[in-house]
Amino acid sequence: MSEETDKKKPEDAPKEKKKRDEALVERLMRRVLEGMGSVVDRKLGREAEAHPGFTTTKLIERMKQLVDERARADAEGRRIAPHLFKLKVEWGTHSEAPPEYIKELEHEVLAAAIDFINDRRYRTLAPIKVETSADIFTSGIAVDPSYGEFEEELKRRDQAEQLHLEMADAVPKAKTLTTTDVQILARVNAPERAFEKPLAFRPGGRRMSVGRVADNDLQLEHPSVSKIHASLVMNREGTLLVADTGSTNGTFINGRRIAYGEARQIEDGDVVSFGDVEVRFKRQ
C-alpha cells in the first residue's frame, strides 16, 4: 500500500464522490450547450464560446424567418401568423438536459415569438405557446411554427381556392353571356328541417363555399356535412358547377358520388347531396 493511499482518510470519500458528480454534470452540460447555445452558459455563469452550430440567437432568427414565410391572410383579408411553436431537440440532448434549462429556452422562444408577431402586427388564431419534444431526426435544436389545430382546415381552404382557380381556367373564354349577378335559390332538405337560401352568382366570379360552419356561403348544419364540404361556382357562360373539397361523407349528384377535385355541372332538376342533406338549385 502506497504512502499516498495511507494518507487518505475515510472522511475524504464523500468529497471525492461530489467531485465526480460535478464532473459528470459538467460533461452533460457541455453536450447540452452544443445544441442550446447561450442558455446553459448563462446558467453556469460563464461566457459562451463560439460554436458553428445553432445558438439561441440563430434559432430565434430562423423562427422569425419561418413566421414570415408561413403568415397568410384570413377570410377577412387580415394577416395571421402561426401560434404553435414546436421546439424540437435532438434525441439524447433533451433527455440529458435538466428541465429548468429546457424551460429557460422555451421562455426565450415564447417571448421572442410574441414580440415579433406584435411588431409585425400579425394576428393569431389561438394564444401563442411553445411545446418541446425530443426528435430523433433533429440534429441539435430546431423550431417549427404551425397553426396547430387549425392546420388541416387552412390546408383545405387552400385546396378549395386552388380548385376554384383551376375550374375558372378550364372554362372556355371565347364568349361571356352576362356580367350581372344570377340569382339562384337553394332549396335545402335536411333530415331535421327544410329551408330556402338565395345565392347571387357572378358568371366567372368567386366561388361559394358549402359546409357546416357559419362562415360558409351555404351553411348546412348537419353532422354528415364537413366544416368545408364543397364549392359552387358559375363559369363565364353561366353554367353552375359543384366540386367536392375533401369532405368526409362525399358530394353526390342524383345519387352518384363525384370524385374529389372534379367539377361537375348542375342541371335543372338535379338533386345535389352534401352528406345526408339534399339541395336543389333553381334560377330565379
C-alpha positions as CSV (number, residue, x, y, z in Angstrom):
1,M,0.0,0.0,0.0
2,S,1.5,3.3,-1.1
3,E,2.2,6.2,1.3
4,E,-0.3,8.4,-0.6
5,T,-3.1,5.9,-0.2
6,D,-2.2,5.6,3.5
7,K,-2.7,9.3,3.9
8,K,-6.4,9.2,2.7
9,K,-8.9,9.3,5.4
10,P,-12.5,7.9,5.3
11,E,-14.0,11.3,5.5
12,D,-12.4,12.1,2.1
13,A,-14.7,9.7,0.3
14,P,-17.8,11.9,0.2
15,K,-15.6,14.8,-1.2
16,E,-14.3,12.6,-4.0
17,K,-17.8,11.5,-4.9
18,K,-19.0,15.1,-5.0
19,K,-16.2,16.0,-7.4
20,R,-17.0,13.1,-9.7
21,D,-20.7,14.1,-9.7
22,E,-19.8,17.7,-10.5
23,A,-17.6,16.5,-13.4
24,L,-20.4,14.3,-14.7
25,V,-22.8,17.3,-14.6
26,E,-20.2,19.5,-16.3
27,R,-19.9,16.9,-19.2
28,L,-23.6,16.7,-19.6
29,M,-24.0,20.5,-19.6
30,R,-21.3,20.8,-22.3
31,R,-23.3,18.4,-24.5
32,V,-26.4,20.4,-24.0
33,L,-24.5,23.6,-24.8
34,E,-23.7,22.3,-28.3
35,G,-27.4,22.3,-29.1
36,M,-28.7,25.2,-27.0
37,G,-26.1,27.9,-27.4
38,S,-26.0,30.6,-24.7
39,V,-28.8,29.4,-22.4
40,V,-26.7,26.9,-20.5
41,D,-23.7,29.3,-20.4
42,R,-25.7,32.0,-18.7
43,K,-26.9,29.4,-16.1
44,L,-23.4,28.3,-15.4
45,G,-22.2,31.9,-15.2
46,R,-19.6,31.7,-17.9
47,E,-19.1,33.3,-21.3
48,A,-20.4,31.3,-24.3
49,E,-17.7,30.0,-26.6
50,A,-18.1,30.5,-30.3
51,H,-19.7,27.4,-31.9
52,P,-20.6,26.7,-35.5
53,G,-23.9,25.1,-34.6
54,F,-27.2,26.6,-33.6
55,T,-27.1,29.3,-30.9
56,T,-30.2,30.7,-29.3
57,T,-29.9,33.8,-31.4
58,K,-29.7,31.8,-34.6
59,L,-32.6,29.7,-33.6
60,I,-34.8,32.8,-33.0
61,E,-33.7,34.4,-36.3
62,R,-34.7,31.2,-38.1
63,M,-38.0,31.2,-36.3
64,K,-38.8,34.8,-37.4
65,Q,-38.0,33.9,-41.0
66,L,-40.4,30.9,-40.8
67,V,-43.2,33.0,-39.3
68,D,-42.9,35.5,-42.2
69,E,-42.9,32.7,-44.7
70,R,-46.0,31.0,-43.2
71,A,-48.0,34.1,-42.5
72,R,-51.2,34.3,-44.6
73,A,-54.5,36.2,-45.0
74,D,-57.6,35.0,-43.2
75,A,-61.1,35.1,-44.7
76,E,-61.4,38.8,-44.0
77,G,-58.0,39.7,-45.5
78,R,-56.2,40.2,-42.2
79,R,-52.7,38.9,-41.9
80,I,-52.4,35.9,-39.5
81,A,-49.3,34.1,-38.2
82,P,-48.7,30.6,-36.7
83,H,-49.3,30.4,-33.0
84,L,-47.9,27.0,-32.0
85,F,-44.1,26.8,-31.9
86,K,-42.8,23.2,-31.8
87,L,-39.3,23.2,-30.3
88,K,-37.6,20.0,-31.5
89,V,-34.5,19.0,-29.6
90,E,-32.1,16.3,-30.6
91,W,-32.8,12.9,-29.0
92,G,-30.3,12.3,-26.1
93,T,-29.6,16.0,-25.6
94,H,-33.2,16.6,-24.5
95,S,-33.1,13.6,-22.1
96,E,-29.8,14.7,-20.5
97,A,-30.7,18.3,-20.1
98,P,-32.2,19.4,-16.7
99,P,-35.8,20.6,-17.0
100,E,-35.0,24.1,-15.9
101,Y,-32.8,24.6,-18.9
102,I,-35.5,23.4,-21.3
103,K,-37.9,25.8,-19.6
104,E,-35.4,28.7,-20.0
105,L,-35.2,28.0,-23.7
106,E,-39.0,27.8,-24.1
107,H,-39.4,31.1,-22.3
108,E,-36.9,32.8,-24.6
109,V,-38.5,31.4,-27.8
110,L,-42.0,32.4,-26.5
111,A,-41.0,35.9,-25.6
112,A,-39.3,36.4,-29.0
113,A,-42.3,35.0,-30.9
114,I,-44.8,37.3,-29.1
115,D,-42.6,40.4,-29.7
116,F,-42.1,39.5,-33.3
117,I,-45.8,38.8,-34.1
118,N,-46.8,42.0,-32.3
119,D,-44.1,44.1,-34.1
120,R,-45.3,42.7,-37.5
121,R,-49.0,43.4,-36.5
122,Y,-49.9,39.9,-37.2
123,R,-53.0,38.2,-35.6
124,T,-53.1,34.6,-34.4
125,L,-56.0,32.1,-34.3
126,A,-55.1,31.0,-30.8
127,P,-52.8,32.1,-27.9
128,I,-49.1,31.7,-28.7
129,K,-47.4,28.8,-27.0
130,V,-44.3,26.6,-27.2
131,E,-44.2,22.8,-27.0
132,T,-40.9,20.9,-26.6
133,S,-40.3,17.4,-27.8
134,A,-37.3,15.1,-28.4
135,D,-37.0,14.2,-32.1
136,I,-34.8,11.5,-33.5
137,F,-34.5,13.2,-36.9
138,T,-33.4,16.6,-35.5
139,S,-29.7,17.5,-35.2
140,G,-29.2,20.0,-32.4
141,I,-32.3,22.1,-32.0
142,A,-35.0,23.5,-34.3
143,V,-38.3,25.3,-34.1
144,D,-41.3,24.7,-36.3
145,P,-44.1,27.3,-36.3
146,S,-47.5,25.9,-37.1
147,Y,-51.2,26.7,-36.9
148,G,-51.8,23.7,-34.6
149,E,-55.4,22.5,-34.6
150,F,-56.3,24.9,-37.5
151,E,-53.6,23.5,-39.8
152,E,-55.9,21.0,-41.6
153,E,-58.8,23.5,-42.0
154,L,-56.4,26.0,-43.6
155,K,-55.0,23.4,-45.9
156,R,-58.5,22.6,-47.1
157,R,-59.2,26.2,-47.7
158,D,-56.0,26.4,-49.8
159,Q,-57.0,23.3,-51.8
160,A,-60.5,24.7,-52.3
161,E,-59.1,28.0,-53.6
162,Q,-56.7,26.3,-55.9
163,L,-59.6,24.1,-57.2
164,H,-61.6,27.3,-57.9
165,L,-58.7,28.8,-59.9
166,E,-58.3,25.6,-61.9
167,M,-62.1,25.5,-62.6
168,A,-62.0,29.1,-63.8
169,D,-59.0,28.4,-66.1
170,A,-60.7,25.4,-67.6
171,V,-63.8,27.4,-68.7
172,P,-63.8,28.4,-72.4
173,K,-63.1,32.2,-72.7
174,A,-64.5,32.7,-76.2
175,K,-67.6,34.4,-75.0
176,T,-69.3,35.7,-71.9
177,L,-73.1,35.7,-71.8
178,T,-73.6,38.2,-68.9
179,T,-71.7,40.2,-66.3
180,T,-74.6,40.7,-64.0
181,D,-75.4,38.6,-60.9
182,V,-77.5,35.5,-61.5
183,Q,-80.0,34.7,-58.7
184,I,-80.1,31.1,-57.6
185,L,-82.5,29.7,-55.0
186,A,-81.1,26.8,-53.0
187,R,-83.9,24.6,-51.6
188,V,-82.5,22.6,-48.7
189,N,-84.0,19.4,-47.4
190,A,-82.2,18.3,-44.3
191,P,-83.3,15.3,-42.1
192,E,-84.4,17.7,-39.3
193,R,-85.7,20.7,-41.4
194,A,-86.2,22.3,-44.8
195,F,-85.4,25.9,-45.8
196,E,-84.5,28.1,-48.8
197,K,-81.4,30.2,-49.2
198,P,-81.0,32.8,-52.0
199,L,-77.5,32.9,-53.6
200,A,-76.2,35.5,-56.1
201,F,-73.6,34.2,-58.5
202,R,-71.4,36.4,-60.8
203,P,-70.5,34.4,-64.0
204,G,-66.8,33.9,-63.9
205,G,-66.8,35.3,-60.3
206,R,-65.8,34.0,-56.9
207,R,-66.6,30.6,-55.6
208,M,-69.1,30.0,-52.9
209,S,-68.4,27.5,-50.1
210,V,-70.8,24.9,-48.7
211,G,-70.3,23.5,-45.3
212,R,-71.3,23.0,-41.7
213,V,-69.8,26.1,-40.1
214,A,-71.3,29.6,-40.1
215,D,-68.7,31.3,-42.4
216,N,-69.8,29.2,-45.4
217,D,-72.0,30.9,-48.1
218,L,-74.4,28.0,-47.8
219,Q,-74.4,26.7,-44.3
220,L,-75.8,23.2,-43.8
221,E,-75.9,22.4,-40.0
222,H,-75.8,18.6,-40.0
223,P,-73.3,16.1,-38.6
224,S,-72.9,14.5,-42.0
225,V,-71.7,17.7,-43.6
226,S,-68.0,18.7,-43.2
227,K,-66.9,22.1,-42.0
228,I,-65.8,23.0,-45.5
229,H,-67.6,20.4,-47.7
230,A,-67.8,21.7,-51.3
231,S,-67.5,24.7,-53.6
232,L,-70.0,26.2,-56.0
233,V,-69.0,28.4,-58.9
234,M,-70.7,29.8,-62.0
235,N,-68.5,29.8,-65.1
236,R,-68.3,32.6,-67.6
237,E,-71.1,31.1,-69.7
238,G,-73.5,30.9,-66.8
239,T,-73.2,27.2,-66.0
240,L,-73.4,26.3,-62.3
241,L,-70.6,23.8,-61.2
242,V,-70.1,22.0,-58.0
243,A,-66.8,20.4,-56.7
244,D,-66.1,18.4,-53.5
245,T,-63.3,19.9,-51.4
246,G,-62.3,16.8,-49.5
247,S,-65.4,16.1,-47.4
248,T,-65.8,13.1,-45.2
249,N,-69.2,11.9,-46.4
250,G,-69.0,13.0,-50.0
251,T,-70.9,15.1,-52.6
252,F,-73.5,13.4,-54.9
253,I,-75.4,14.4,-58.0
254,N,-78.6,12.4,-58.3
255,G,-77.2,9.7,-56.0
256,R,-73.8,9.4,-57.8
257,R,-70.8,10.5,-55.9
258,I,-68.4,12.9,-57.6
259,A,-64.7,12.5,-57.1
260,Y,-62.6,14.9,-55.0
261,G,-61.3,17.8,-57.2
262,E,-63.7,17.0,-60.0
263,A,-66.0,19.9,-61.1
264,R,-69.4,18.7,-62.3
265,Q,-72.3,20.7,-63.9
266,I,-75.6,21.0,-62.1
267,E,-78.5,20.6,-64.4
268,D,-82.1,21.8,-63.8
269,G,-83.9,19.2,-61.7
270,D,-80.6,17.7,-60.3
271,V,-80.6,16.7,-56.6
272,V,-77.2,17.6,-55.1
273,S,-76.5,15.8,-51.8
274,F,-73.9,17.1,-49.3
275,G,-73.6,14.2,-46.9
276,D,-77.3,13.5,-45.9
277,V,-78.5,16.9,-46.9
278,E,-80.2,17.3,-50.2
279,V,-80.2,20.6,-52.1
280,R,-82.0,21.7,-55.4
281,F,-80.7,24.8,-57.1
282,K,-83.2,26.9,-59.1
283,R,-82.6,30.0,-61.2
284,Q,-84.8,33.0,-60.3
